[in-house]
Amino acid sequence: MDWNSQFQSRISTADEAVKVIKSGNRIFMTGNVSVPLTVLGALVKRAPEINNVEICQALTIGPADYVSAEMEGHLKVNTFFISANIRKAVHEGRADFTPVLLSEFPLLFKRGILPIDVAMIHVSPPDEHGFCSLGVEVGLTKSPSESAKLIIAEVNEKMPRTLGDSFIHVSRLNYIVPVNYPIPELPMSEEGPSEIIEKIAGFIAEMIPDGATMQLGIGAIPDAVLKFLYHKKDLGVHSELFSDGVMGLVDAGVMTNSRKTLHPGKIVSGFILGTKKLYDWVDDNPMIELHRTEYVNDPFVIAQNERMVAINSAIEIDLTGQVCADSIGPKLYSGVGGQLDFIYGASRSKDGIPIIALPSDATLKDGTRFSRITATLKPGAGVVTSRNHVRYIVTEYGIADLYGKSIRQRAHSLIQIAHPDFRESLTREAKSLNYI
């Protein structure tokens, strides 16, 4: 049977497709802005008929009816990164959280540690050879979908066709649900960076050499850094994700990727978060290659890029250099993501620059200000990047290089880039701990 006949014979409605999901099944669901919304909606509708169905996912963006209280006993999420839409369910015990490095997330399924009964994925229409592209989310989806016993695929007319290790043949799709809705957008802030973020971005931009290969996350600091790079030359990207900001640098001839030592000439990533303009730009764009996250985020792959720059954030950092980025005290907030993958990879790169960046202080809803550089982490706080892996810390007050430095030297350096209002108290606490 030719591929087009296979495709036509497997077309189904979402309601019919989800009938294959049985009580006790484990499901993998593609995430980020690629959540298969129509199929997920059908599963929520079917939920009262089934019990103890586990949905494995990473970050998701969009509605989260599937973790509502009404789903308890029917559907239960096991998330590997806590996104805002399911944080409440995790805190209330209605959803589970599994800590894992992003580079190892797909391996849990690939190696059979978490066998998958059904994968719910979201793809582009097939090309002339019968291959669909996984579009804006390849890295976290390719291996789990290949490991699943059955695949339900939304085939979306509006999903861009991205290149790289991004394809799946229609013969692998057991149920095909045609859809035609816009891919959700995650635009950068229209307000522009604050003065504090601009200062941090300025310090980071000064550290980035011509010919650097960069990890580009999404958020205020990475977005702001990109705006400071238009005088640089021959920058490249090797990143778990990227957003709209790269388009301007490519158009300006700054981001050529020509001096990359791995995949020269190519922007390499696992997934994409941004606007329709970005999705249109990556469609069939030979400069863009999306690959599996276990490859993109492998520290020993990352390290093959010379002058690798990794930019990551933190919730708090203690005076020994321990970085908490996934919890507020014992309260789980997000996940390790790719932070340690890229910090370690950049530290192993020739002339690599691993950076943790954060504003020096923050304010609670009740108006209480606190330092994000602390003598000790809050009780129960999770260490994402250990004091043994950390190197550069950047706040709006400067840069602290902790590599090869004693605890005494680290404490002095971190106090110098803390907010001035907290330096005296941090010094007292450091003395009481015999750090200085």
N, C-alpha and C positions, 0 to 999 in steps of 0.2 A: 504493500500500500504506500503510495506517495505521501509526502509530508502534509500536503494540503488536505488530502482525504482524511488523514489522521486528525488533523486540526478540526475539521468540520465535524467529524464523528464524536469529538470529545467536548463540544460546546454544551454548556449547561447553564442553568440559572444558579444564582448563589444559593437559593434555598434548597435546590436539589443537590448541589455539590456538598453542602455541609452535612447532609444526611450520612455521609461516609464516616463522620466523626462519631465515635462511640464512647460510652462511659468508660472512664479509666484511661483514655488515650492521652498521650503527650503530644502537644502541637508545638511546632516552631512557627513564629509569626515574624515576618520581616518588619523592620521598624523604621525609625527616623521619619522622614516625610513620605516614606514608601509604604506605610501601613495599608493593607488591602481593605479599604473601608467598607466596600459593598459586601464582601465575604464575611468580614468581622461582624457587620450588622446582622447578617443572616444567622451567624453563630449565636449571637446574643438572643435573637428571637427563638432559636432552637434550644437554648440553654435549659429551660425548665424540663425538657425531655431527657436530659443526660446528667450524669453525676461525675464528680471528681475528674474533670478534664483539666489538665495542666497546660497552660500557655507559656512557653519559654520565649523570652524576648530580651532585647537590649532597650535602648532609649526609644520611646515612641512620642510622636507629636500629634495632637488632635484629641477628639473626644475619648472618654474612657468609661463608657457605660459598662464595658465588660469587667470592670473591677468594682462596680457598685455593690452595695450591701445585698441587693436582691440576687446577685449572682453567687453568693456564698453557698457552698455545697455543690454547685453546678460547674462553675468555671473558677479556676484559681491561677493567678499569674505568678510565675517564677521569673523575676526580672534580674538581669545581670548589671543593670545600671538604673538608678532610681530617677526617673524623669518626673517633672512637676505634676503631670496628670495622674500619676499613681502613687505619689508620695504619701498621701493620706491613707491609702489602703495598706501600704507597708507599715506605717506607724500604728495602724489599728489592728494589724495582724491578719488582714484579709488577703494580703499578697506576700509572697516570699521574696527574699533577696539573696542571691548567690554571689559572693565576692569572687572575682576572677579578673586577671589581666585581660585587656581587650585582645591582645595577640593570641590568647589561649581560649577565648570564648568559642570560636568555631570548632576547636579541637575536641571540646566536650561532646559534641555531636558526631564529629568525624571519627572519633576513636571509640564510639559506642558507650561512653560513660553515661550519657543521657540519650538513649535510643529514641528516635522520632517516629511516631506513627504517621502523622500528617504534617506537611509543610504548607502554610498559606503564604503565597508570594505574590509579587506585583511586577509585571514585565511589560515590555514594549511589544507591538505587533511583530510577527516573524518577518525576517528578510526573505529574499528569493531562495535561500537554501533551507528555510525552516527553522532558523535560529532566532529566538527572542533574546533581547538584552534585558538584564536586570536593572538597567537604567540608573537611577540616582542612588541606589543602595545595592552594592555588589559585595563589599567586603565581609559583612556579617551574615550574608544570605547564601552565597554560592555553596559553601561546604555543607551547611545544615540541610539545604534543599536537596543536594546530591545524596545525603545520608537518609533521607526520609523514605518510608515505604510507599507513601502516596503524596502527590502534589496537587493542590488546588491553586490555580494561577489566575489572577485577574490580569487580563490582557487589555491594556489601556492605550487608546489612540493617542493620548497626550503624554505618555511616558517617553522621554528622550532615549535614543539609541546610543548608549555609551559604549566605548571600545575598550579593549584590554581583555582581561580574563572574565568577561562579563556575560557570556552567552550560555543559554540553555536551549536544547532542541525541543521542538514541540512533542516529539515522541516520548519525552520524559514527563510531560504534563498529563495527569490522569483526568483532571476536570478543568475545563477552560471556561472562564466567566468573562465575556466581553464587557468592557466598561468604557466610559468616555467622560471622565471628569478631570478637572485641573489638579495637578500635583500640588499639595499644600505648600505654601510659601513660608519662609522664615527670614524676613527682611532684616537688614542691619538697621540699627536705630537711626531715625531721621533727625534726631535732636543733635547728633554729633557728640564727640567725647567730652567729658568734663575736663576741667583744667588739670585735675589730679591724674586722670587717665592719659591726658596728652603729655604730661611730664614723664610718666612711666614709659610711654611709647617712645618719647624722644631719647631717653637713656638706652632703651633696647635697640633702637635704630642705629645708634652710634656703635653698638657692638657688632652689627651685622656687616661682614666684609663683602666686597664684590665677589661674585661667583659662589655665594653661599647657597646651600639647599635648605629649604625651610619647612618646618611643620607649622601649619596654619590652622589653628582651632577657630571656633566661632565665639564671639563675645566682644565686649567693649575694647579690651586691650589688644587682641590680635587685629581687630578692624582698624584701630588707631595706628598701630605700628605700620600697617601697609601704606597709610597716607604719608608716612615719613620716608618712604623708600624710593621716591621717584628720581633721585639723583644717583642711585646705585646702578651697577652694571651686571648683567648676566646672572640674575638670581634664578633659582629653581625651586620646585616644590616636590617634596616627598612627605605626604601627610595622611593621617587617618581620614581627614575630611578637609574640604575647603569651601569657601563661600564667594559671594559676589566680588569681593575686593580684588581678587586676582585678575579679573577681566581688564581693569584699568591699567594694571602694571604690564600685562601682556600687550595691550594695544599701544602702550608707550614705549615698547621695546626694552623694558627693564627686565621682565621675567621671560628670558629666552630659553632657560633650562639647558643652555649650550655647554656649561661647564660642570654639569652633573657628572659624577663618576659612575653612577648607576642609572640606567635609562636616560642617557643624554637626549635632550630635545623634547622630553615628555614630562608632563605634570602627572605624577603618580599619586593615587589616592584610593581610599576604600569606599567612601561615600561622599555625597554632596548635600549641603543644606543651603538654601538661598531663595531667590525669587525666580519668576518665570523667565526673566531675562537671562539668568544663569543657565536654566534648564535648556533654553533655546540655544545658548552658546555652546554647551557641551554636546549637543545632539550631533552625532556623527563627526565629531571634531577629532582629527587624528593626533592633535597635541595631547589629548586627554586619555589616560589609561587608568581604568579602575581595576583593582586586583583584590584578592582575598585578604582579609585582615590578618590572618596568621602569617602572611607574607609581608604586607605593608608595615605592620607593627612589630615584626620580629626585630629585636634590638641588634642582632647580628647582620641583618639586612640593612637596617637604618645606618649602622656604622660604616657601611661601604661607601656612603656618600661623604666625601670630604667636605669640610666646613659646614657640617650639619648643625643647624640652629633649631633648637626645640624651645617653644614658648608655652609655658603652662601656668596655671593659677593655683591658688591655695586659699583655704579658709583661715588657717593660722599656722605660724611657724614658731617653734620654740628656740631658745638661745643656743641649743646644741645643733640646730639645723634640721630637726625633724619636721616634716611637712605633712600637715593634716589637710586633706582636700575632699574627703568623702563623708564626713560627719561633723555634727556640732555637739561636742562631747560624745555621749553614747548614742545620740539620736542620728540615725542613718539619714543621709541627705542626698547623695548621688552615687558615686562609685569610683573605682580606680581609673576607669577609662583607659586611655592610652598614655597617661602621664609617665608612669615608670618605664614603659616601653621606649618612649622617645627620650626621656632624660638619660637613661642608661645608654641607649643607642648613640645619642649625640656625644656623650662623655667618652665613648669608645671610638668616635670618628676622629680622623686626623684634623686637627684644628677645630674640633667641634665646640659648640657653645650651648650647654644646657641651662635654661633659664626658668626660674620660678618667679612670677611677677604678681604683685598684689598691692592695693592701697594700704597705707600704714595703719589706718584705723577704720572703724565702722561705728554706726550708731543703731542701737536697738529701737524697736517701735516705741518704747516708753521714753526715749530720749537719752538713754544711757550710752555714753561713748566708751569704747574699749580699744585697746591696742591689738592689732592682729599679729604683731611680734610679741610673744609672751615668754615669760621665764620658763614655764612648763606648759605643756598642752593641757587642755581641760581633761578631767578624769573621764576615761572611756573613749577619748578621741582616737580615731584611726590614723595610723601612720601610712601614708601612701608612698611618699618618697622618703627613704630612711636617711639618717644623718650621714650614712656611708656613701650614698649616691648623689647627694645634693652638691651643687656647685655655686652658680650665681643666683643671688636673691636681689630683686629689683623692687623698690618702692619709689614714690615720688621724691624721696630725699636722697636717692642715689643707688649705688650698686655695691653689694657685698660679695666678695669672692671667698667662699668657704673651703675650697678644695685644698687639701693638705694643711689645713689650719687646725690648731689645737682648740679645745673647748674655750679656753681663755680668749684666744684670738677671735673665735667665732662670736662670742658674746659681745666683745667690744665692737666688732664690725656691724653686727645686727642692731645693737643699740644706736649706733650712729645713723642708721637709715630708718629707725623707728620715728614715730611722730614726736616732735620735741616735747609735747605735753606729757609723754609717758617715759621719757628717757631717764629721769631721776628715779622713778619708782622701779624701772627695770634694772637700773644699776644696783639699787638696794637689794632687790631680790637675787640678782646674780651674785652679789657678795654673800648673801645668806646661804646660798647653795655652794659656795666656794668655787664658783666658776671664774670669778675675777678677784 
